[in-house]
Amino acid sequence: MVKKISLNKKFYYVQCGDWDSVTVACSHKEACLNAMEKALDQFTKEEIEITEVMVSSNCDGILNDEENSTEAFLSEKIIKELSYEY
């Protein structure tokens, strides 16, 4: 169980390649940045598969059938924004 600390942040499920993540963020993009950073820190190139696109879903939005509860981002752009060389 997790207690919400900030009403501005939401739970996001992020999927990319052969891994997925759950994170707290203010936006879909921030969720992708958080998830990718953790994945690149935790796994080596040989241990992780990264697809061209990563998908972020706002968990609350999905449960309430809200439009725009899922967004996709190019993985390469997320990696570049994090200044990682993959």
C-alpha positions as CSV (number, residue, x, y, z in Angstrom):
1,M,0.0,0.0,0.0
2,V,1.2,3.5,-0.9
3,K,-0.2,6.7,0.5
4,K,-0.3,9.6,-2.0
5,I,1.9,12.4,-0.8
6,S,1.3,14.9,-3.6
7,L,-2.0,15.4,-5.5
8,N,0.1,16.6,-8.5
9,K,1.8,13.2,-8.9
10,K,0.2,10.1,-10.2
11,F,1.1,6.4,-10.7
12,Y,2.3,5.4,-14.1
13,Y,2.9,2.1,-15.7
14,V,5.7,2.2,-18.3
15,Q,6.5,-0.5,-20.8
16,C,9.5,-0.8,-23.2
17,G,11.1,-3.8,-24.7
18,D,11.4,-6.7,-22.4
19,W,10.9,-4.7,-19.2
20,D,8.3,-2.6,-17.5
21,S,8.2,-0.2,-14.5
22,V,5.8,1.5,-12.2
23,T,6.7,5.0,-11.1
24,V,5.2,8.2,-9.6
25,A,5.4,11.3,-11.8
26,C,3.7,14.5,-12.8
27,S,3.4,13.6,-16.5
28,H,3.7,10.7,-19.0
29,K,7.1,12.0,-20.1
30,E,8.5,12.3,-16.6
31,A,7.3,8.8,-16.0
32,C,9.2,7.6,-19.0
33,L,12.3,9.5,-18.0
34,N,12.2,8.0,-14.5
35,A,11.6,4.5,-15.7
36,M,14.3,4.6,-18.4
37,E,16.9,6.1,-16.0
38,K,16.2,3.3,-13.5
39,A,16.4,0.7,-16.2
40,L,19.7,1.9,-17.6
41,D,21.2,2.2,-14.2
42,Q,20.0,-1.3,-13.2
43,F,20.7,-3.3,-16.3
44,T,23.7,-3.6,-18.8
45,K,23.2,-3.4,-22.6
46,E,23.3,-7.1,-22.8
47,E,20.6,-7.6,-20.1
48,I,18.0,-5.2,-21.4
49,E,16.0,-4.8,-24.7
50,I,14.9,-1.4,-25.6
51,T,12.3,-1.0,-28.4
52,E,11.9,2.1,-30.5
53,V,8.8,3.2,-28.6
54,M,8.0,3.2,-24.9
55,V,4.5,3.5,-23.6
56,S,3.3,5.3,-20.4
57,S,-0.1,4.7,-18.9
58,N,-1.6,6.8,-16.2
59,C,-3.0,4.1,-13.8
60,D,-5.8,6.2,-12.5
61,G,-6.8,7.3,-15.9
62,I,-6.9,3.8,-17.2
63,L,-9.1,2.7,-14.3
64,N,-11.5,5.6,-15.0
65,D,-11.6,5.1,-18.8
66,E,-10.2,8.6,-19.4
67,E,-9.0,9.7,-22.8
68,N,-5.3,10.4,-23.1
69,S,-4.5,8.0,-20.3
70,T,-1.8,6.4,-22.4
71,E,1.0,8.1,-24.4
72,A,4.0,6.9,-26.4
73,F,7.5,8.3,-26.7
74,L,10.5,7.5,-28.9
75,S,13.0,5.7,-26.6
76,E,15.9,7.3,-28.4
77,K,14.7,10.8,-27.5
78,I,14.1,9.8,-23.8
79,I,17.7,8.3,-23.7
80,K,19.2,11.4,-25.2
81,E,17.3,13.7,-22.8
82,L,18.8,11.7,-20.0
83,S,22.3,12.1,-21.6
84,Y,22.9,8.4,-21.8
85,E,24.8,6.8,-24.6
86,Y,23.1,3.5,-25.5
